[in-house]
C-alpha cells in the first residue's frame, strides 16, 4: 500500500469529522500496488445509514483529503443503504484494503 501511516491517520480523521465515526474506509486501485508510481487515491466510504446530499459529501471529502495529502488527487466512492450499488462498489469491496 502506497500510503504512509501519517497519511492513513489524516484520511481517517477527516472521514470521521466529516462523515461520522461509523464510516468504514477502504483504499482500492493503483495505490495498493507497491511497484507502481503515481496515481490518485481511490477510497470507498461505507456508511450504515442513508446519506443526504451524497455528491456534497463526496466532494467535501475529496477536497479535504486532497489538501491534507499535499494536493494529491482523491476519488471517493460512497456506499450507503439509500445509494445504488454499481460494479465499482463490488470491485472496491473485493480488492480494497480497510484503513
N, CA, C and O atoms as a MOPAC input file, in Angstrom:
PM7 MOZYME 1SCF
protein

 N      0.86100 1    -1.18200 1     0.00000 1
 C      0.00000 1     0.00000 1     0.00000 1
 C      0.89500 1     1.22900 1     0.00000 1
 O      1.81500 1     1.34100 1     0.81100 1
 N      0.62300 1     2.13700 1    -0.90400 1
 C      1.45400 1     3.33200 1    -1.03400 1
 C      0.82400 1     4.54200 1    -0.33900 1
 O      0.62900 1     5.59600 1    -0.94400 1
 N      0.51500 1     4.36100 1     0.92900 1
 C      0.15700 1     5.45200 1     1.82600 1
 C      0.93000 1     5.20300 1     3.11100 1
 O      0.96800 1     4.07700 1     3.60800 1
 N      1.54000 1     6.24000 1     3.64500 1
 C      2.26200 1     6.03200 1     4.89800 1
 C      1.28500 1     6.15700 1     6.07500 1
 O      0.16700 1     6.64300 1     5.90200 1
 N      1.70000 1     5.72400 1     7.26000 1
 C      0.80000 1     5.74200 1     8.41600 1
 C      0.23400 1     7.12900 1     8.73700 1
 O     -0.90900 1     7.24400 1     9.18000 1
 N      1.02100 1     8.16800 1     8.51900 1
 C      0.53400 1     9.52600 1     8.76900 1
 C     -0.59200 1     9.90100 1     7.80200 1
 O     -1.56500 1    10.54600 1     8.19300 1
 N     -0.45300 1     9.49500 1     6.54400 1
 C     -1.49800 1     9.77300 1     5.55600 1
 C     -2.78600 1     9.01700 1     5.89200 1
 O     -3.88400 1     9.56000 1     5.76700 1
 N     -2.64300 1     7.77000 1     6.31500 1
 C     -3.81200 1     6.98000 1     6.71000 1
 C     -4.52000 1     7.64700 1     7.88700 1
 O     -5.74700 1     7.75300 1     7.90300 1
 N     -3.74700 1     8.09100 1     8.86400 1
 C     -4.32200 1     8.76700 1    10.03500 1
 C     -5.07900 1    10.01900 1     9.61700 1
 O     -6.18800 1    10.25900 1    10.09300 1
 N     -4.49200 1    10.81700 1     8.73400 1
 C     -5.15500 1    12.02700 1     8.25700 1
 C     -6.47300 1    11.70100 1     7.55600 1
 O     -7.48800 1    12.35800 1     7.78600 1
 N     -6.44500 1    10.68200 1     6.70100 1
 C     -7.65600 1    10.29200 1     5.97900 1
 C     -8.75200 1     9.88800 1     6.96200 1
 O     -9.88900 1    10.34500 1     6.85200 1
 N     -8.41100 1     9.04400 1     7.91000 1
 C     -9.40400 1     8.56900 1     8.87400 1
 C     -9.95100 1     9.69800 1     9.74400 1
 O    -11.14400 1     9.72400 1    10.04400 1
 N     -9.09900 1    10.62000 1    10.14700 1
 C     -9.56300 1    11.76700 1    10.93800 1
 C    -10.55600 1    12.61500 1    10.15000 1
 O    -11.59700 1    13.00900 1    10.67600 1
 N    -10.23700 1    12.89000 1     8.91000 1
 C    -11.11900 1    13.70700 1     8.06100 1
 C    -12.44900 1    12.99400 1     7.83500 1
 O    -13.50800 1    13.61600 1     7.91500 1
 N    -12.39900 1    11.70700 1     7.55600 1
 C    -13.63500 1    10.95000 1     7.33100 1
 C    -14.50100 1    10.97100 1     8.58300 1
 O    -15.70800 1    11.19700 1     8.49500 1
 N    -13.90800 1    10.74300 1     9.72900 1
 C    -14.69000 1    10.72900 1    10.97400 1
 C    -15.29600 1    12.09900 1    11.27600 1
 O    -16.43900 1    12.19100 1    11.72400 1
 N    -14.53100 1    13.15800 1    11.03200 1
 C    -15.03700 1    14.51600 1    11.27500 1
 C    -16.15600 1    14.88100 1    10.29900 1
 O    -17.10700 1    15.56700 1    10.67500 1
 N    -16.04800 1    14.43000 1     9.06600 1
 C    -16.97600 1    14.82800 1     8.01400 1
 C    -18.17600 1    13.89500 1     7.88200 1
 O    -19.30400 1    14.35100 1     7.69700 1
 N    -17.93200 1    12.58600 1     7.97700 1
 C    -18.98900 1    11.60500 1     7.72100 1
 C    -19.45300 1    10.86600 1     8.96900 1
 O    -20.47000 1    10.17300 1     8.93500 1
 N    -18.72400 1    11.00500 1    10.06600 1
 C    -19.11700 1    10.35100 1    11.30500 1
 C    -18.22900 1     9.17400 1    11.66500 1
 O    -17.51700 1     8.64000 1    10.81500 1
 N    -18.27500 1     8.77100 1    12.93100 1
 C    -17.38800 1     7.71100 1    13.42300 1
 C    -17.75400 1     6.31100 1    12.94100 1
 O    -16.95900 1     5.38300 1    13.09000 1
 N    -18.93900 1     6.14800 1    12.37000 1
 C    -19.36800 1     4.82700 1    11.92500 1
 C    -18.98400 1     4.52800 1    10.47300 1
 O    -19.37100 1     3.49100 1     9.93400 1
 N    -18.23500 1     5.41800 1     9.84400 1
 C    -17.82300 1     5.23000 1     8.45200 1
 C    -16.67000 1     4.23100 1     8.36900 1
 O    -15.74400 1     4.25500 1     9.17800 1
 N    -16.75300 1     3.35900 1     7.37600 1
 C    -15.67100 1     2.41800 1     7.08800 1
 C    -14.98400 1     2.89800 1     5.81800 1
 O    -15.65000 1     3.26800 1     4.85100 1
 N    -13.65300 1     2.89300 1     5.81400 1
 C    -12.89900 1     3.39200 1     4.67200 1
 C    -12.02400 1     2.27500 1     4.11100 1
 O    -11.31000 1     1.59800 1     4.85100 1
 N    -12.09300 1     2.09400 1     2.79700 1
 C    -11.23700 1     1.13000 1     2.09500 1
 C    -10.46100 1     1.84800 1     1.00000 1
 O    -11.01200 1     2.65400 1     0.25100 1
 N     -9.18800 1     1.54000 1     0.92600 1
 C     -8.34100 1     2.00800 1    -0.16900 1
 C     -8.38200 1     0.94500 1    -1.25900 1
 O     -8.23100 1    -0.24300 1    -0.97600 1
 N     -8.58400 1     1.36800 1    -2.50400 1
 C     -8.54100 1     0.43700 1    -3.62900 1
 C     -7.85900 1     1.12100 1    -4.79400 1
 O     -7.56800 1     2.31600 1    -4.73800 1
 N     -7.60500 1     0.37100 1    -5.84200 1
 C     -6.99800 1     0.95800 1    -7.03500 1
 C     -5.48100 1     0.90700 1    -7.01200 1
 O     -4.88600 1     0.08700 1    -6.31300 1
 N     -4.86500 1     1.78900 1    -7.78300 1
 C     -3.42600 1     1.74000 1    -8.03900 1
 C     -2.56500 1     1.95900 1    -6.79800 1
 O     -1.41200 1     1.52800 1    -6.77900 1
 N     -3.08300 1     2.60800 1    -5.77600 1
 C     -2.28600 1     2.84600 1    -4.56400 1
 C     -2.03000 1     1.56500 1    -3.77100 1
 O     -1.23400 1     1.57400 1    -2.83200 1
 N     -2.68500 1     0.47900 1    -4.13000 1
 C     -2.41800 1    -0.80000 1    -3.47300 1
 C     -1.20900 1    -1.50400 1    -4.08000 1
 O     -0.65600 1    -2.42100 1    -3.47200 1
 N     -0.80200 1    -1.08600 1    -5.26100 1
 C      0.32100 1    -1.71400 1    -5.96900 1
 C      1.62600 1    -1.03300 1    -5.56100 1
 O      1.90700 1     0.09000 1    -5.97900 1
 N      2.42000 1    -1.72300 1    -4.73900 1
 C      3.66800 1    -1.14400 1    -4.24200 1
 C      4.70600 1    -0.93100 1    -5.33200 1
 O      5.63600 1    -0.14600 1    -5.14400 1
 N      4.57000 1    -1.60700 1    -6.46300 1
 C      5.55100 1    -1.44300 1    -7.53600 1
 C      5.18900 1    -0.31100 1    -8.49000 1
 O      6.00900 1     0.07300 1    -9.32400 1
 N      3.98000 1     0.22800 1    -8.38300 1
 C      3.54100 1     1.31000 1    -9.26800 1
 C      4.04100 1     2.65500 1    -8.75900 1
 O      4.54900 1     2.76700 1    -7.64300 1
 N      3.88700 1     3.65600 1    -9.59000 1
 C      4.25000 1     5.02400 1    -9.21000 1
 C      3.07000 1     5.93300 1    -9.55000 1
 O      2.31800 1     5.68000 1   -10.49100 1
 N      2.93100 1     6.99800 1    -8.75700 1
 C      1.87800 1     7.97300 1    -9.02800 1
 C      0.50200 1     7.39400 1    -8.76800 1
 O      0.34100 1     6.43600 1    -8.01100 1
 N     -0.47300 1     7.98600 1    -9.40100 1
 C     -1.84900 1     7.52600 1    -9.26300 1
 C     -2.60100 1     8.28700 1    -8.19100 1
 O     -2.01500 1     8.83200 1    -7.25500 1
 N     -3.90300 1     8.31100 1    -8.35000 1
 C     -4.73200 1     9.00200 1    -7.37100 1
 C     -5.04000 1     8.07200 1    -6.20300 1
 O     -4.68500 1     6.89300 1    -6.22200 1
 N     -5.70000 1     8.61200 1    -5.19700 1
 C     -6.10200 1     7.84800 1    -4.02600 1
 C     -7.59100 1     7.53600 1    -4.18800 1
 O     -8.43100 1     8.43500 1    -4.16300 1
 N     -7.90100 1     6.25800 1    -4.35200 1
 C     -9.29000 1     5.81700 1    -4.52300 1
 C     -9.78900 1     5.25400 1    -3.20100 1
 O     -9.20000 1     4.32400 1    -2.65000 1
 N    -10.87900 1     5.82400 1    -2.69600 1
 C    -11.41800 1     5.41400 1    -1.40700 1
 C    -12.88200 1     5.02500 1    -1.54200 1
 O    -13.66300 1     5.70500 1    -2.20800 1
 N    -13.24000 1     3.91900 1    -0.89800 1
 C    -14.63800 1     3.52700 1    -0.75200 1
 C    -15.03300 1     3.87100 1     0.67400 1
 O    -14.43400 1     3.38000 1     1.63000 1
 N    -16.03400 1     4.70900 1     0.80800 1
 C    -16.54200 1     5.10600 1     2.11600 1
 C    -17.90700 1     4.46000 1     2.30000 1
 O    -18.85600 1     4.79000 1     1.58900 1
 N    -18.00700 1     3.53500 1     3.26100 1
 C    -19.25000 1     2.81500 1     3.52400 1
 C    -19.87900 1     3.33000 1     4.80100 1
 O    -19.23300 1     3.42000 1     5.84500 1
 N    -21.15200 1     3.66500 1     4.69200 1
 C    -21.90800 1     4.16300 1     5.84600 1
 C    -23.11300 1     3.26400 1     6.08700 1
 O    -23.76200 1     2.84400 1     5.13000 1
 N    -23.42600 1     2.96000 1     7.34200 1
 C    -24.55600 1     2.08400 1     7.63900 1
 C    -25.90700 1     2.79000 1     7.59800 1
 O    -26.94800 1     2.15300 1     7.75700 1
 N    -25.89100 1     4.09600 1     7.38700 1
 C    -27.12600 1     4.88100 1     7.40200 1
 C    -27.27000 1     5.63000 1     6.07800 1
 O    -26.28000 1     5.83700 1     5.37600 1
 N    -28.48700 1     6.03400 1     5.73200 1
 C    -28.68600 1     6.79800 1     4.49600 1
 C    -27.88900 1     8.11000 1     4.50500 1
 O    -27.67200 1     8.72000 1     5.55200 1
 N    -27.46700 1     8.51700 1     3.32500 1
 C    -26.68800 1     9.74400 1     3.15900 1
 C    -27.54900 1    10.77300 1     2.44500 1
 O    -28.05900 1    10.52300 1     1.35200 1
 N    -27.70500 1    11.92400 1     3.06800 1
 C    -28.38100 1    13.04300 1     2.42500 1
 C    -27.32400 1    13.82800 1     1.64300 1
 O    -26.23000 1    14.06400 1     2.15600 1
 N    -27.62700 1    14.22200 1     0.44600 1
 C    -26.71400 1    15.01000 1    -0.39500 1
 C    -25.35800 1    14.30600 1    -0.59100 1
 O    -24.32200 1    14.85800 1    -0.22200 1
 N    -25.35800 1    13.09700 1    -1.16800 1
 C    -24.12000 1    12.33500 1    -1.32300 1
 C    -23.06000 1    13.02900 1    -2.17500 1
 O    -21.86800 1    12.89300 1    -1.90000 1
 N    -23.47100 1    13.76700 1    -3.19700 1
 C    -22.47900 1    14.46300 1    -4.02900 1
 C    -21.72900 1    15.51400 1    -3.22000 1
 O    -20.52400 1    15.69300 1    -3.39400 1
 N    -22.43200 1    16.20000 1    -2.34600 1
 C    -21.79000 1    17.21000 1    -1.49800 1
 C    -20.80400 1    16.54500 1    -0.54700 1
 O    -19.68400 1    17.02300 1    -0.37000 1
 N    -21.22300 1    15.44100 1     0.06300 1
 C    -20.34100 1    14.72900 1     0.99500 1
 C    -19.08700 1    14.22700 1     0.29400 1
 O    -17.98000 1    14.42400 1     0.79600 1
 N    -19.24400 1    13.58300 1    -0.85600 1
 C    -18.09000 1    13.05400 1    -1.58700 1
 C    -17.13700 1    14.16600 1    -2.00900 1
 O    -15.92100 1    14.02300 1    -1.88300 1
 N    -17.67700 1    15.26100 1    -2.50300 1
 C    -16.84300 1    16.39100 1    -2.94000 1
 C    -16.10100 1    17.01300 1    -1.77300 1
 O    -14.91800 1    17.33600 1    -1.88400 1
 N    -16.78800 1    17.18000 1    -0.66000 1
 C    -16.14500 1    17.75000 1     0.53300 1
 C    -15.00400 1    16.84800 1     1.00600 1
 O    -13.92100 1    17.33800 1     1.32800 1
 N    -15.23800 1    15.54100 1     1.05000 1
 C    -14.19500 1    14.60700 1     1.46900 1
 C    -13.01100 1    14.63300 1     0.50700 1
 O    -11.85800 1    14.66500 1     0.93700 1
 N    -13.29300 1    14.62000 1    -0.78100 1
 C    -12.20700 1    14.66100 1    -1.76900 1
 C    -11.34200 1    15.89600 1    -1.58500 1
 O    -10.11400 1    15.80300 1    -1.60600 1
 N    -11.96900 1    17.05300 1    -1.40500 1
 C    -11.22100 1    18.30600 1    -1.26100 1
 C    -10.40300 1    18.32000 1     0.02600 1
 O     -9.22800 1    18.68400 1     0.00700 1
 N    -11.00300 1    17.93200 1     1.12700 1
 C    -10.30100 1    17.96700 1     2.41900 1
 C     -9.14400 1    16.97600 1     2.45600 1
 O     -8.05500 1    17.30200 1     2.92900 1
 N     -9.38200 1    15.76700 1     1.95800 1
 C     -8.31600 1    14.76100 1     1.95800 1
 C     -7.20500 1    15.16000 1     0.99600 1
 O     -6.02700 1    14.97900 1     1.30300 1
 N     -7.56400 1    15.69600 1    -0.15500 1
 C     -6.55800 1    16.15200 1    -1.11400 1
 C     -5.65000 1    17.21300 1    -0.49100 1
 O     -4.42900 1    17.15300 1    -0.63100 1
 N     -6.24800 1    18.17200 1     0.19000 1
 C     -5.44000 1    19.20200 1     0.86200 1
 C     -4.50900 1    18.58800 1     1.90800 1
 O     -3.34200 1    18.96800 1     2.00800 1
 N     -5.02300 1    17.65400 1     2.67100 1
 C     -4.22600 1    17.01600 1     3.72500 1
 C     -3.08400 1    16.18200 1     3.15100 1
 O     -2.06800 1    15.97300 1     3.81400 1
 N     -3.25300 1    15.70800 1     1.92500 1
 C     -2.21300 1    14.88700 1     1.28100 1
 C     -1.37300 1    15.69100 1     0.29200 1
 O     -0.77400 1    15.12300 1    -0.62100 1
 N     -1.32900 1    16.98000 1     0.46700 1
 C     -0.46500 1    17.82100 1    -0.35100 1
 C     -0.93400 1    18.02200 1    -1.77200 1
 O     -0.11500 1    18.25600 1    -2.66100 1
 N     -2.22900 1    17.93800 1    -2.01100 1
 C     -2.77000 1    18.19400 1    -3.34200 1
 C     -2.93800 1    16.96100 1    -4.20700 1
 O     -3.32700 1    17.06800 1    -5.37000 1
 N     -2.65200 1    15.80100 1    -3.66000 1
 C     -2.82100 1    14.55800 1    -4.42100 1
 C     -4.29700 1    14.38600 1    -4.78600 1
 O     -5.17100 1    14.70900 1    -3.98100 1
 N     -4.58400 1    13.88300 1    -5.98600 1
 C     -5.95700 1    13.66900 1    -6.43500 1
 C     -6.59000 1    12.53600 1    -5.63800 1
 O     -5.98300 1    11.48500 1    -5.43500 1
 N     -7.82100 1    12.77000 1    -5.19100 1
 C     -8.56500 1    11.79800 1    -4.38900 1
 C     -9.93600 1    11.58400 1    -5.01100 1
 O    -10.61700 1    12.53900 1    -5.38400 1
 N    -10.33200 1    10.31800 1    -5.12000 1
 C    -11.67100 1     9.96000 1    -5.57700 1
 C    -12.35800 1     9.19300 1    -4.45800 1
 O    -11.80900 1     8.22500 1    -3.93200 1
 N    -13.56400 1     9.63000 1    -4.09600 1
 C    -14.34600 1     8.97800 1    -3.05200 1
 C    -15.59300 1     8.37600 1    -3.67200 1
 O    -16.35600 1     9.05700 1    -4.35800 1
 N    -15.78900 1     7.09200 1    -3.42200 1
 C    -16.99700 1     6.38200 1    -3.82700 1
 C    -17.78900 1     6.11600 1    -2.55400 1
 O    -17.26100 1     5.54800 1    -1.59800 1
 N    -19.04400 1     6.52100 1    -2.53900 1
 C    -19.88500 1     6.34600 1    -1.35300 1
 C    -20.74300 1     5.09500 1    -1.47300 1
 O    -21.22000 1     4.74200 1    -2.55100 1
 N    -20.92200 1     4.43900 1    -0.33400 1
 C    -21.78900 1     3.27400 1    -0.23400 1
 C    -22.67700 1     3.47700 1     0.99400 1
 O    -22.18000 1     3.64400 1     2.10800 1
 N    -23.98500 1     3.46300 1     0.78200 1
 C    -24.95100 1     3.66000 1     1.86300 1
 C    -26.25600 1     2.97600 1     1.46000 1
 O    -26.47900 1     2.71300 1     0.27800 1
 N    -27.11900 1     2.68700 1     2.43600 1
 C    -28.37000 1     1.97900 1     2.14000 1
 C    -29.25600 1     2.65300 1     1.08900 1
 O    -29.98600 1     1.96700 1     0.37400 1
 N    -29.20400 1     3.96500 1     0.98600 1
 C    -30.07000 1     4.66700 1     0.03900 1
 C    -29.40800 1     4.94200 1    -1.31400 1
 O    -30.00900 1     5.59000 1    -2.17100 1
 N    -28.19300 1     4.46400 1    -1.51400 1
 C    -27.47800 1     4.71200 1    -2.76500 1
 C    -27.39200 1     3.43800 1    -3.58900 1
 O    -27.22900 1     2.34100 1    -3.05400 1
 N    -27.50600 1     3.60300 1    -4.89500 1
 C    -27.43400 1     2.46800 1    -5.82200 1
 C    -26.01400 1     1.91900 1    -5.85800 1
 O    -25.05100 1     2.68100 1    -5.94500 1
 N    -25.88500 1     0.61000 1    -5.79100 1
 C    -24.57400 1    -0.04800 1    -5.89700 1
 C    -24.27300 1    -0.34500 1    -7.36100 1
 O    -25.16000 1    -0.72000 1    -8.12900 1
 N    -23.01700 1    -0.17200 1    -7.73000 1
 C    -22.58300 1    -0.44600 1    -9.09700 1
 C    -21.36500 1    -1.36600 1    -9.05400 1
 O    -20.94300 1    -1.80800 1    -7.98500 1
 N    -20.81500 1    -1.64300 1   -10.21800 1
 C    -19.65300 1    -2.53700 1   -10.28600 1
 C    -18.43700 1    -1.95200 1    -9.55900 1
 O    -17.60800 1    -2.71500 1    -9.06400 1
 N    -18.30900 1    -0.63900 1    -9.48000 1
 C    -17.16700 1    -0.04900 1    -8.77200 1
 C    -17.24200 1    -0.35500 1    -7.28300 1
 O    -16.21100 1    -0.54000 1    -6.63600 1
 N    -18.43900 1    -0.41100 1    -6.73900 1
 C    -18.59900 1    -0.78200 1    -5.32200 1
 C    -18.13200 1    -2.21300 1    -5.09300 1
 O    -17.41700 1    -2.49800 1    -4.13100 1
 N    -18.54200 1    -3.10500 1    -5.98300 1
 C    -18.14600 1    -4.51500 1    -5.86300 1
 C    -16.63100 1    -4.65600 1    -5.99100 1
 O    -16.00400 1    -5.38100 1    -5.21800 1
 N    -16.04600 1    -3.96600 1    -6.96500 1
 C    -14.59100 1    -4.02200 1    -7.16100 1
 C    -13.86000 1    -3.50600 1    -5.92300 1
 O    -12.91300 1    -4.13800 1    -5.45200 1
 N    -14.29100 1    -2.36900 1    -5.39700 1
 C    -13.63600 1    -1.78100 1    -4.22700 1
 C    -13.75700 1    -2.68500 1    -3.01500 1
 O    -12.79800 1    -2.82000 1    -2.25500 1
 N    -14.90800 1    -3.30600 1    -2.81500 1
 C    -15.10900 1    -4.23200 1    -1.68700 1
 C    -14.22800 1    -5.47100 1    -1.84700 1
 O    -13.63200 1    -5.95000 1    -0.88200 1
 N    -14.15600 1    -5.98000 1    -3.07600 1
 C    -13.43500 1    -7.22200 1    -3.33300 1
 C    -11.91600 1    -7.02400 1    -3.23300 1
 O    -11.21000 1    -7.87800 1    -2.69600 1
 N    -11.41800 1    -5.89500 1    -3.75200 1
 C     -9.96800 1    -5.70400 1    -3.83700 1
 C     -9.39900 1    -4.73200 1    -2.81300 1
 O     -8.18800 1    -4.70800 1    -2.59100 1
 N    -10.25600 1    -3.93000 1    -2.18800 1
 C     -9.79100 1    -2.88300 1    -1.29900 1
 C     -9.26000 1    -3.37600 1     0.04000 1
 O     -9.53800 1    -4.49400 1     0.47400 1
 N     -8.49400 1    -2.50900 1     0.67300 1
 C     -7.93100 1    -2.75900 1     1.99700 1
 C     -8.52300 1    -1.75300 1     2.96400 1
 O     -8.49100 1    -0.54700 1     2.71800 1
 N     -9.05900 1    -2.25300 1     4.06100 1
 C     -9.65400 1    -1.36200 1     5.04900 1
 C     -8.58100 1    -0.55300 1     5.76100 1
 O     -7.56900 1    -1.09200 1     6.20900 1
 N     -8.81800 1     0.73800 1     5.85500 1
 C     -7.87200 1     1.61500 1     6.56700 1
 C     -8.23300 1     1.69200 1     8.03500 1
 O     -7.55800 1     2.38000 1     8.80100 1

